[in-house]
Amino acid sequence: MALSLGSSLADKIYLGATEVALAYLGTTQVYSAGGAFSAEAQNYFDRLDTAGDTTYTAYKQPLANYIDGLVTLGGAYWDDMLSAASFVGVGIQGVTVPLRDGMTSITNNNFVAGDLDQLTGLLGDASTKYIDTGLIGTDLSQDDASISSYITSADSRIATWFPIGNSTSGVAGAMHILAKSGSTIDVRCHSGTKFVVDTVDTRTWTGFNGISRDNSANFDWDINGSSGTIVNSSAAPGNTEAISVFASSSLFLTSARLATYHAGPALDLATLEGLQDTLITEIAAI
């Protein structure tokens, strides 16, 4: 719960439970010079406190700025987004705390504190470590869906891997971004087939990557600094296969390092990318 200290102050200082505990030790810091954080940001901080995360307190302002940017956009960026988390600016306890209260619960499968860098994110092992978003294929609407992740260091293997998605056994209705055999990037966005969108050597592939569909006739992609629209009729979301991060339903795992991910209704990928670029830059500057 937020606490206001000193009503005589020109600007009240609002502290979460972690800072309150530090205040008793005389080691608290002022994090929001302008006063209180937004209700949405403070709610996130309170849930990080509950999870036992103390690392995030040094990065509160960039995290609040990111959340406030999403809140301002509303809709698919905040109110309707189904699952999203930051892997930068938090401790290992915070990687499974969703950005917005009420989002589907996130499960950490085998990640440990040593896998996490507060400035660059969470590192996969291409073996057993992945995040379960708690979503299944049919949670994303056929003609109103998007997923993304932000890669800060690439998977150096020449192999098949997913940063986010579900494979649906490779059939129509899958939703995934796939780097294949070290040489191509394929996407499916509730589509009847897969599409090659880049022939870059995927061992050097970093940055934002996302796909989004808001109609039955085509879908957008934004990957590795390139973007485009693919004309393709949509297919019904495939079965109940889980949507995972660092994997496809615990298969095709990656050793990339990720800063963020999201899954939910269709949105403008470039807008989301801009907010995440700013988040990562501001956190790195601390």
Secondary structure, DSSP 8 states (H G I E B T S, - for coil): --EEE-TTSSS-EEE-HHHHHHHHTT------TTS---HHHHHHHHHHHHHT--GGGGGHHHHHHHHHHHHHH-GGGTTS--EEEESSSS-GGGTTS-SSTTS---EEES--GGGEETTTEEE--SSS-EEEEEEEGGGSBTTBEEEEEEEEE---SSS-EEEEEE-GGG-TT-EEEEEETTTEEEEEESBSS-EEEE-S-GGG--EEEEEEE-SSSEEEEEETTEEEEEE--B----TT-EEEESSBTTBS----EEEEEEEES---HHHHHHHHHHHHHHHHT-
